[in-house]
């Protein structure tokens, strides 16, 4: 069968590519102005997910908290990005998994890339800590803002839609066993029956794999719920909704539900940073930061001359 070619067409119902003459109506313009204020308010935490923008519009600008408005917001944000009204890199709505190639044009490009990496050298600030830490989040679109908090501590951030993946849990257990020391998984997810059930199942499953495969008894794992908890929902006066009747776990759930993205980005960042620092030896961390500066300087001296230097 020959490959199918699809050409860009102006006859498509939905826009494709950029919208060259984007002229939103007055109500849409007012909405986009509110969105701009939200993005400015949380400029240090970009990109935001659409759900995060949605909850801020509901809380601060009295927009309706319903799926009808959320769907309209998705539509208008898509068009506004195509039309140049909202920066593409301010919003995350992706779900793509990428396998990258680390190939080079020639040896000079490779040497140049090595020198660039030396300039950006970062010591693993977690390696000498007593405990291994990882951050896991239910919402894939939030991992970039969480990484901004976690990466300065050399802590990786992952998302697997709440951990409901056997392969993901087994790989995590293998990684913990290979590292060979106690581990804590800092988790952020929705406060609802599904999120709670998946979190608990993952904690039990990973712990069972680690216990079976570990090389010695000091290798253990515990899961810590950083957010969202029912106490946080009350403390921050977050909007709630009844649990879904279609969820089989609802029968064992008491109270309302709330999505993680209802919590403001700066609040999430503070909760995560506090949880991380609670597990770190501050003196060891500061020593690694100082050693890193020396090692970066040494690497740059070592790679200062030779082919490909710019």
N, C-alpha and C positions, 0 to 999 in steps of 0.2 A: 504494500500500500504506500502510495507516495505521501510525503509530508503535507500537512495542511497549512496553507499560508493565510494569515489573517492581517488584513491591511487596516490602518486607522480609518475611521469613517465618522463623519459628522451626523450620520443618520442614527447612530446608536442612542438608545433611550437615556442611558447614564453617561456622564462625561467620561472621556478617556484622556489621559495626559493632562496638560495644563488647560485652564480656562482663561482664554486671553481677554475676554471682556466680561469680567465677573462684576455684576451689579446686584448685590443683595437688596431685598426689600427692607423697608424701615424696621420691621420687627426683627428681621434677621440681623440687620446692622446693629441694633441695640444688643442683641444676644452676643454678637462677636465682640462688641466693645466690652461687655462683661467678661467674656472669655479672656480678652487681652489683659484685663485687670487681674484676673486670676493668675495668668502666666507671669505677669510682672511681680505679683505678690510672692510667688514661689520660684522666682528666677534661679535661685541657688539649688533647686531640686529638680530641674528639668532633665529629661522629658517627663511629663505627666501622662498617666493613662487617661483615656476619655472618662472612665468612671470617676477618677479623682476630680477632674474638671466638673463633672456632673454634680458630685456631692458638694463641691464648693459653691456652685451656682445655686443649689437648693438651699444651703445653709446661709449664705451671705446675700443672695440676691432674690430670694423668695420664688425661685422657679419651682414648678411642681415636681414632686418626687414620685414619678411614675415612669413606666417603661415607654409610654408614648413620647414623653419629652426626651427621654434618653435616646430613643431611636432618631428623633428629629435632630438632636445634638450631633449624633454620629454623622448624619447626612450633611448637616451644615458645616461641620468641621472638615469633612472630606472635601466639599466644594471650596471652602475657604482656603484650604491648603493648596488645592489645585489653582485657585485664583490669586495666590500670593498674599492673602490677608493674614494668614497664620503660618508661621515658619514650620516646615516639615519636621525639623528636628526638635520641636517643642512638644510634640505629641507622639506617644508610642501606641500602636494598635497591631503590632506584629505578632506572628506566631510561627515564624520561619526558623528552622534549624539548619545551620550552615556547617559544612565541612570545608575548611579553608586549605588552600594549597600554599606551601611555603617554598615557592620556586623563584629563581632569579634569572635575569637576562644574561648575565655573565659573571665572572669572578669579581670584577670591579664593583658591580652592584652589590654582590654579597658582602664584600669588605666594607663598602659604604654603610650597609645596613647594620653590620656588626659595630661599627663606630657609633652609629646613631643609638644602638641599644646600650652601648657603654655610657653614653651621655645620660641615658635615662635609667641607668642601673638602679635596681631596688633590691636590697637584701631581704630575704625571707624573715620577716619580723616575728613569725609564728614558730619558726623552727626550734628556738631555744625555750619556748614557753612550755610549761608543764602539761598543758592541755591543748589538744588540737580543736580548732573551732571551724565551723562552716555555717553559712547562712542559707536557708532555704525559704522560698516564697511561693505561695500559691499562684500569684498573678505574674505571668512572664513579663508583662510590660513594665513591671516595677523594678526589675533586677538592676537596671542602670542607676536609678537613684539610690538603691540599697548598696550597690557596689561603690558609689561615691563615699559612703560611710565606711564600708568594710575594707576596701582595698588598701588604705593607708596602714592597716594592721596586718596586711598580707593574708586576709581572709577571703576565700572565694565565695561567690554567690551563685546559687543554682535555682532553677525552677523546674518542677515536673508536675504541674497541675495538682499539687497537693500530695505528691508521693505515690499516687495510685499506680505504680509501675514496678513489677517484680524485678526487672532488669536494673532499674535505677536503684532500688533498695539493695540488691546484691552487690552492685558496683560500689555503693557507699560503704557497705560492710567490708568489702575487700580493701578499699582505700584506708579505712581505719585500722585494719589488721596490719597492713603494710607499714603504716606510720608508726605503729607500735606503742602508742600511749593513749591515755584516756581521751575521749572526744565528747564534745558537746555540740549538738545541732541546734542552732537558734532558728526558730521557725516563725514565719509570719503568714497568717491566713485568715479567712473569713470566720466569723463567729456564728456558725450554723451547724446543723446536725451532720451534714456531709463533710465539711472541713474538719470538724472535731473527730469524726469517726476515722477519716483517712489518716489524720495526724497520729491518733492512738495506735492504729493498725501498723503504721510505718515504724513507730517507736518500738513496738513489740517485735516486728519482723526483723528489723535491722539488728536489734539487740540479740535476737536468737541466732542470726547468722554470725555475728561477731563472737558470741560465746562458743559457737561450734568450731570456728576457724582460727581463733586467736592463738598466738604463739605463747602467751603467758597470761596469767590472771589479772595483770594490771591494765590490760587493754579492755576498756569498757566504753559504752556509749550511753549518753542520756540525751533526751530531747527536751528542749525548753521552749515554751510558748512565749515569745516576745510580744506578739499581738496577733489577733485581736481577742481579748478576753471579755467576759461579761462585766467584770469590774471596770475595765477601761471604757466600755460602752456607756456605763453610768457616769463615770468620772468626767468624760468628755461630752456628755449629753448628745450622743450620736443618734442619727435617725435609724429606726428599726423597722422590721417587717415580720409578719407571721412566718413560721417555717413552712416550707412547701409540703403540701399534703401528699405529693407524689413521691417524696423521699421516704424510703422505708425506715430511716433512722429517726424520723420525726416523733414517733411514739415515745421514744426514750428521752426526748428533748424538753426541757422546761424553759418557758419564756420565749422572747422574741429572738430574731436573728439580725445580724449586721455585717456588712461587707467591710473588709480591711480598708478599702479605698475611701470609706467615709471618714477615716482618720486623716487629718491634714498631713501633708508631706513633711513639714518640719517637726511635727509631733512624732511621726514614725521614725525619722532620723534620730531624734533624741532618745527614743526608747531603745533603738538598736545600738546606738553608741554606748549608752549606759550599760546595756546587757553585755556588750563586748568587753568593756573596761572592767566590769565586775569579775571577769574570768582571767584577766591578764596580770602578770607581774610587771608593774609599772617601771621598776628599776631596770629589769632586763630589757624591756621595750626601749627605754631611753638610751641604753647602752648600744643596742643594735642600730638605732638611728645615728648615733655618733660614729660607729664603725662603718656604717654605710657610706658616709661622706668620704672617709679615708679610702675605702675600696673603690668608690666611683672615680676619685682623683687618680688613683693608681692605674686603673683600667684605661683611663683616657691618656695617660702618659705612655702606656704600653702600646696603644694603638694610634699614636699621634702621627706616625710617618708610614709611608708605603703606598702601593698602588691603590687608587680609588679614593685617596684622601682629598677632601674638598675644604 
